[in-house]
Amino acid sequence: MPHATAATRSSGPRPRWWTELPLIAVVYGLYSLGRLLVHENVPAAVENGLAILRLEKALHLNAEHPLNRLLTEHAWLGIPADFAYASLHYLVTPAVLVWLFRRRPGAYRAARTWLMTSTLLGLIGFTLMPTCPPRLLDAPHGFVDTMAQYSQYGWWGAGASAPRGLSGMTNQYAAMPSLHVGWAVWCGILLWRYGRRPAVRAIGILYPLVTVFVVMGTANHYFLDAVAGAAVMGAGALLTRPVMRIADRVKARIRARGTPVPAPVPPVGSPIVGGGCKTSAGERIPGQRTASADPVPAGGPTAAGATAAADDAPAAAR
């Protein structure tokens, strides 16, 4: 995603963790709350799920059935897949964020903005198109809920990855788009782009592929959910720079309002000659005429007579 991960290596200050953590927590909290508050329109969600399934069958893309049978028939695959679905997106995504924060601070802000923007776009998708996951369709459609099948091995219950007894705290009809896949794509691109070691870059390739396998095999998502998750990340990448510019303008306005206004300075060439200052007694302004330069009043001594009187004074003294 060039728009989000291109060289936005700003020369600005390094991000501060004590400002980043609350920001990420607030955005994730808003996302979780918004997802929970979305009305679960079950009939519409079921119809949307069946429509996706019909479209996939028409396009010969319905790989969910064979993958789901593979995981339900082989516990050594199904149990690790359930653990991966229930935990990895909560672990790997923050780990990549921390890694970028410490090792690639110049790329961190764009990556964080990309992730948050895409996540909010996903919330819009959940709202506009509630979708029933394959595991919640009626049994005749041929899907088995592997999370329920292997629930005795993990902390989840009937509510997919939600802890046992807390299924009411999650919206189970938010399958379109798959943010499990979207976040995995985000992680994979950043690991590939900024990883120096071949092993790190290999993980960047494998992690999204494994995630697609897991979400489809556990019957939590359709293949088109995964495609939509990747598309949401693409849209978020295109919006990253505009969002960052808007955020910069908002910050600049807030700082400008909080900056005190300096006292006015008289402009150059002010009509006030002394700039408000007064001259002291006896002080002569440059160019001012003195008393000796004043014209001699009528009937007074002439300059020549004054000079002669000055010359005669010493002679009289002698």
C-alpha positions as CSV (number, residue, x, y, z in Angstrom):
1,M,0.0,0.0,0.0
2,P,2.2,2.8,-1.2
3,H,0.0,5.7,0.0
4,A,0.2,4.6,3.6
5,T,3.7,3.2,3.8
6,A,5.5,5.4,1.4
7,A,8.4,7.4,2.8
8,T,6.5,9.6,5.3
9,R,9.6,9.7,7.3
10,S,8.9,13.1,8.8
11,S,11.6,15.0,10.6
12,G,9.1,15.8,13.4
13,P,9.5,14.6,17.0
14,R,9.4,10.9,17.8
15,P,5.9,9.8,18.9
16,R,5.4,9.6,22.7
17,W,4.0,6.4,24.1
18,W,2.0,8.2,26.8
19,T,0.0,9.9,24.1
20,E,-0.2,7.0,21.7
21,L,-1.6,4.5,24.2
22,P,-4.6,6.6,25.2
23,L,-5.3,7.4,21.5
24,I,-5.2,3.8,20.4
25,A,-7.3,2.7,23.4
26,V,-10.0,5.4,22.7
27,V,-10.2,4.4,19.0
28,Y,-10.4,0.7,19.7
29,G,-13.0,1.4,22.5
30,L,-15.1,3.4,20.1
31,Y,-14.9,0.7,17.5
32,S,-15.9,-2.0,20.0
33,L,-18.7,0.0,21.4
34,G,-20.0,0.9,17.9
35,R,-19.8,-2.7,16.8
36,L,-21.8,-3.7,19.9
37,L,-24.4,-1.0,19.5
38,V,-25.1,-2.0,15.8
39,H,-28.5,-3.5,15.8
40,E,-28.4,-7.2,15.1
41,N,-30.9,-7.5,12.3
42,V,-30.9,-11.3,12.2
43,P,-33.2,-11.9,9.2
44,A,-31.3,-9.4,7.1
45,A,-28.0,-10.8,8.3
46,V,-29.0,-14.4,7.4
47,E,-30.2,-13.3,3.9
48,N,-27.0,-11.4,3.3
49,G,-25.0,-14.5,4.3
50,L,-27.0,-16.7,2.0
51,A,-26.6,-14.2,-0.8
52,I,-22.8,-14.3,-0.4
53,L,-22.8,-18.1,-0.4
54,R,-24.9,-18.2,-3.6
55,L,-22.6,-15.7,-5.3
56,E,-19.5,-17.7,-4.3
57,K,-21.1,-20.9,-5.6
58,A,-21.9,-19.2,-8.9
59,L,-18.3,-18.1,-9.2
60,H,-16.9,-21.4,-7.9
61,L,-15.2,-19.7,-5.0
62,N,-16.9,-21.6,-2.2
63,A,-13.9,-23.1,-0.5
64,E,-15.5,-22.8,2.9
65,H,-17.1,-26.3,2.9
66,P,-13.9,-28.4,2.3
67,L,-11.8,-26.3,4.7
68,N,-14.5,-26.5,7.4
69,R,-14.7,-30.3,6.9
70,L,-10.9,-30.5,7.2
71,L,-10.9,-28.8,10.6
72,T,-13.9,-30.6,12.0
73,E,-12.5,-34.0,11.0
74,H,-8.9,-33.4,12.3
75,A,-8.7,-32.0,15.8
76,W,-4.9,-31.5,15.5
77,L,-5.8,-28.8,12.9
78,G,-9.1,-27.6,14.2
79,I,-7.9,-26.8,17.8
80,P,-4.9,-24.7,16.8
81,A,-7.0,-22.9,14.2
82,D,-9.6,-22.0,16.9
83,F,-6.8,-20.7,19.2
84,A,-5.4,-18.7,16.3
85,Y,-8.8,-17.2,15.4
86,A,-9.5,-16.3,19.1
87,S,-6.2,-14.7,19.9
88,L,-3.7,-13.8,17.1
89,H,-5.4,-10.6,16.0
90,Y,-5.3,-9.4,19.6
91,L,-1.6,-10.2,19.9
92,V,0.1,-9.8,16.5
93,T,-1.4,-6.5,15.6
94,P,-0.3,-4.7,18.8
95,A,3.1,-6.4,18.6
96,V,3.6,-4.9,15.1
97,L,2.5,-1.5,16.3
98,V,5.1,-1.6,19.1
99,W,7.8,-2.9,16.8
100,L,7.2,0.0,14.4
101,F,7.1,2.5,17.3
102,R,10.5,1.3,18.5
103,R,12.3,0.4,15.3
104,R,10.6,2.5,12.6
105,P,9.4,5.7,14.3
106,G,9.3,7.6,11.0
107,A,6.8,5.1,9.6
108,Y,4.8,4.6,12.7
109,R,2.3,7.5,12.5
110,A,1.3,6.7,8.9
111,A,0.9,3.0,9.8
112,R,-1.1,3.7,12.9
113,T,-3.4,6.1,11.0
114,W,-3.9,3.6,8.3
115,L,-4.9,0.9,10.8
116,M,-7.3,3.2,12.6
117,T,-8.9,4.5,9.4
118,S,-9.5,1.1,8.0
119,T,-10.9,-0.2,11.3
120,L,-13.5,2.6,11.3
121,L,-14.3,1.8,7.7
122,G,-14.9,-1.8,8.7
123,L,-17.4,-0.6,11.4
124,I,-19.3,1.2,8.6
125,G,-19.4,-2.1,6.7
126,F,-20.8,-3.9,9.8
127,T,-23.5,-1.3,10.1
128,L,-24.6,-1.2,6.5
129,M,-24.4,-4.9,5.8
130,P,-25.0,-7.2,8.8
131,T,-23.9,-10.6,7.7
132,C,-24.5,-14.0,9.3
133,P,-21.3,-16.1,9.4
134,P,-21.4,-19.6,8.0
135,R,-21.2,-21.2,11.4
136,L,-24.6,-19.6,12.4
137,L,-26.5,-20.8,9.3
138,D,-28.9,-23.6,9.6
139,A,-27.4,-27.1,9.7
140,P,-28.7,-28.0,6.2
141,H,-26.2,-25.6,4.7
142,G,-23.4,-27.9,5.8
143,F,-21.3,-25.9,8.2
144,V,-20.0,-26.9,11.6
145,D,-19.0,-24.4,14.3
146,T,-15.5,-25.6,15.2
147,M,-15.3,-23.0,18.0
148,A,-18.3,-24.8,19.6
149,Q,-16.9,-28.3,18.7
150,Y,-13.6,-27.7,20.5
151,S,-14.8,-25.2,23.1
152,Q,-13.7,-27.5,26.0
153,Y,-10.1,-26.8,24.9
154,G,-10.3,-23.0,25.0
155,W,-11.8,-20.0,26.8
156,W,-14.5,-19.3,24.2
157,G,-18.1,-20.5,24.1
158,A,-20.9,-20.1,21.7
159,G,-20.0,-16.6,20.9
160,A,-17.0,-17.4,18.7
161,S,-13.9,-15.8,20.2
162,A,-15.7,-14.1,23.0
163,P,-14.8,-15.6,26.5
164,R,-17.3,-18.1,27.7
165,G,-20.4,-16.4,29.2
166,L,-19.7,-13.1,27.4
167,S,-21.2,-13.8,24.0
168,G,-23.7,-11.1,24.6
169,M,-20.9,-8.6,24.6
170,T,-20.2,-9.0,20.9
171,N,-22.0,-8.7,17.6
172,Q,-21.9,-12.1,16.0
173,Y,-23.4,-10.8,12.8
174,A,-20.5,-8.6,11.9
175,A,-18.8,-10.9,9.4
176,M,-18.6,-8.5,6.4
177,P,-15.8,-7.4,6.1
178,S,-13.4,-9.6,7.9
179,L,-11.1,-7.4,10.0
180,H,-9.2,-10.6,11.1
181,V,-8.0,-10.7,7.5
182,G,-7.7,-6.9,7.1
183,W,-5.5,-6.5,10.2
184,A,-3.4,-9.5,9.0
185,V,-2.9,-7.9,5.7
186,W,-1.8,-4.7,7.4
187,C,0.7,-6.7,9.6
188,G,2.0,-8.6,6.6
189,I,2.6,-5.6,4.4
190,L,4.5,-3.7,7.2
191,L,6.5,-6.8,8.1
192,W,7.5,-7.3,4.5
193,R,8.3,-3.6,3.9
194,Y,10.3,-2.8,7.1
195,G,11.6,-6.2,8.1
196,R,15.3,-6.7,7.6
197,R,15.6,-10.4,8.2
198,P,14.2,-12.9,5.7
199,A,12.4,-14.7,8.5
200,V,10.4,-11.5,9.4
201,R,9.5,-11.0,5.7
202,A,8.4,-14.6,5.4
203,I,6.1,-14.2,8.4
204,G,4.7,-11.1,6.6
205,I,3.7,-13.3,3.7
206,L,2.5,-16.3,5.7
207,Y,0.4,-14.6,8.4
208,P,-2.3,-13.2,6.1
209,L,-2.5,-16.5,4.2
210,V,-2.9,-18.5,7.4
211,T,-5.5,-16.0,8.7
212,V,-7.6,-16.6,5.5
213,F,-7.4,-20.3,6.0
214,V,-8.4,-20.0,9.7
215,V,-11.4,-17.7,9.3
216,M,-12.8,-19.8,6.5
217,G,-12.0,-23.2,8.0
218,T,-13.6,-22.3,11.4
219,A,-16.7,-21.2,9.5
220,N,-16.5,-17.6,10.9
221,H,-16.2,-15.9,7.5
222,Y,-16.8,-16.4,3.8
223,F,-14.1,-16.0,1.2
224,L,-15.7,-12.7,0.0
225,D,-15.5,-11.5,3.6
226,A,-11.8,-11.9,3.4
227,V,-11.7,-10.1,0.1
228,A,-13.7,-7.3,1.6
229,G,-11.3,-7.1,4.5
230,A,-8.4,-6.6,2.2
231,A,-10.3,-4.1,0.2
232,V,-11.1,-2.1,3.4
233,M,-7.4,-1.9,4.1
234,G,-6.7,-0.7,0.6
235,A,-9.3,2.1,1.1
236,G,-7.7,3.0,4.4
237,A,-4.3,3.2,2.8
238,L,-5.6,5.7,0.2
239,L,-7.2,7.8,2.9
240,T,-4.2,7.8,5.3
241,R,-2.4,10.9,3.9
242,P,-5.6,13.0,3.7
243,V,-6.5,12.0,7.3
244,M,-3.0,12.9,8.5
245,R,-3.2,16.3,6.8
246,I,-6.6,17.0,8.4
247,A,-5.2,16.0,11.8
248,D,-2.2,18.3,11.3
249,R,-4.5,21.3,10.5
250,V,-6.7,20.6,13.6
251,K,-3.6,20.5,15.8
252,A,-2.2,23.7,14.3
253,R,-5.5,25.5,15.0
254,I,-5.7,24.2,18.6
255,R,-2.1,25.4,19.2
256,A,-2.8,28.7,17.6
257,R,-5.8,29.3,19.9
258,G,-3.7,28.5,22.9
259,T,-0.7,30.7,22.0
260,P,-0.8,34.2,23.7
261,V,-1.0,37.2,21.4
262,P,2.2,39.4,21.7
263,A,1.9,43.1,22.5
264,P,1.7,45.4,19.4
265,V,5.0,46.9,18.2
266,P,4.9,50.4,16.6
267,P,5.6,50.1,12.9
268,V,8.7,51.5,11.3
269,G,8.2,55.1,10.3
270,S,5.7,55.8,13.1
271,P,4.5,59.5,13.1
272,I,5.4,59.7,16.8
273,V,9.0,61.1,16.6
274,G,10.1,60.2,20.1
275,G,8.3,56.9,20.1
276,G,6.4,58.1,23.2
277,C,9.6,59.3,25.0
278,K,10.2,62.9,26.3
279,T,13.4,64.9,26.1
280,S,15.0,66.2,29.3
281,A,15.7,69.8,30.1
282,G,18.6,71.2,28.2
283,E,18.7,68.3,25.8
284,R,19.0,69.4,22.2
285,I,17.3,67.5,19.4
286,P,19.6,67.1,16.3
287,G,19.0,69.9,13.9
288,Q,17.4,72.2,16.5
289,R,18.2,75.9,16.2
290,T,20.2,77.3,19.2
291,A,19.9,80.8,20.8
292,S,23.1,82.0,19.0
293,A,21.6,81.2,15.7
294,D,18.5,83.3,16.3
295,P,18.2,86.6,14.4
296,V,19.4,89.8,16.3
297,P,16.5,91.9,17.4
298,A,16.2,95.4,16.0
299,G,18.3,98.1,17.7
300,G,20.5,95.6,19.4
301,P,24.3,95.3,19.0
302,T,25.6,94.1,15.7
303,A,27.8,91.1,15.4
304,A,30.8,93.3,14.5
305,G,30.3,95.5,17.6
306,A,30.0,92.5,19.8
307,T,33.3,91.2,18.4
308,A,35.1,94.6,18.9
309,A,33.8,94.8,22.5
310,A,35.2,91.4,23.1
311,D,38.6,92.4,21.7
312,D,38.7,95.7,23.8
313,A,38.0,93.9,27.1
314,P,41.5,92.5,27.5
315,A,43.1,95.8,26.4
316,A,41.2,97.7,29.1
317,A,42.4,95.1,31.6
318,R,46.0,96.0,30.7
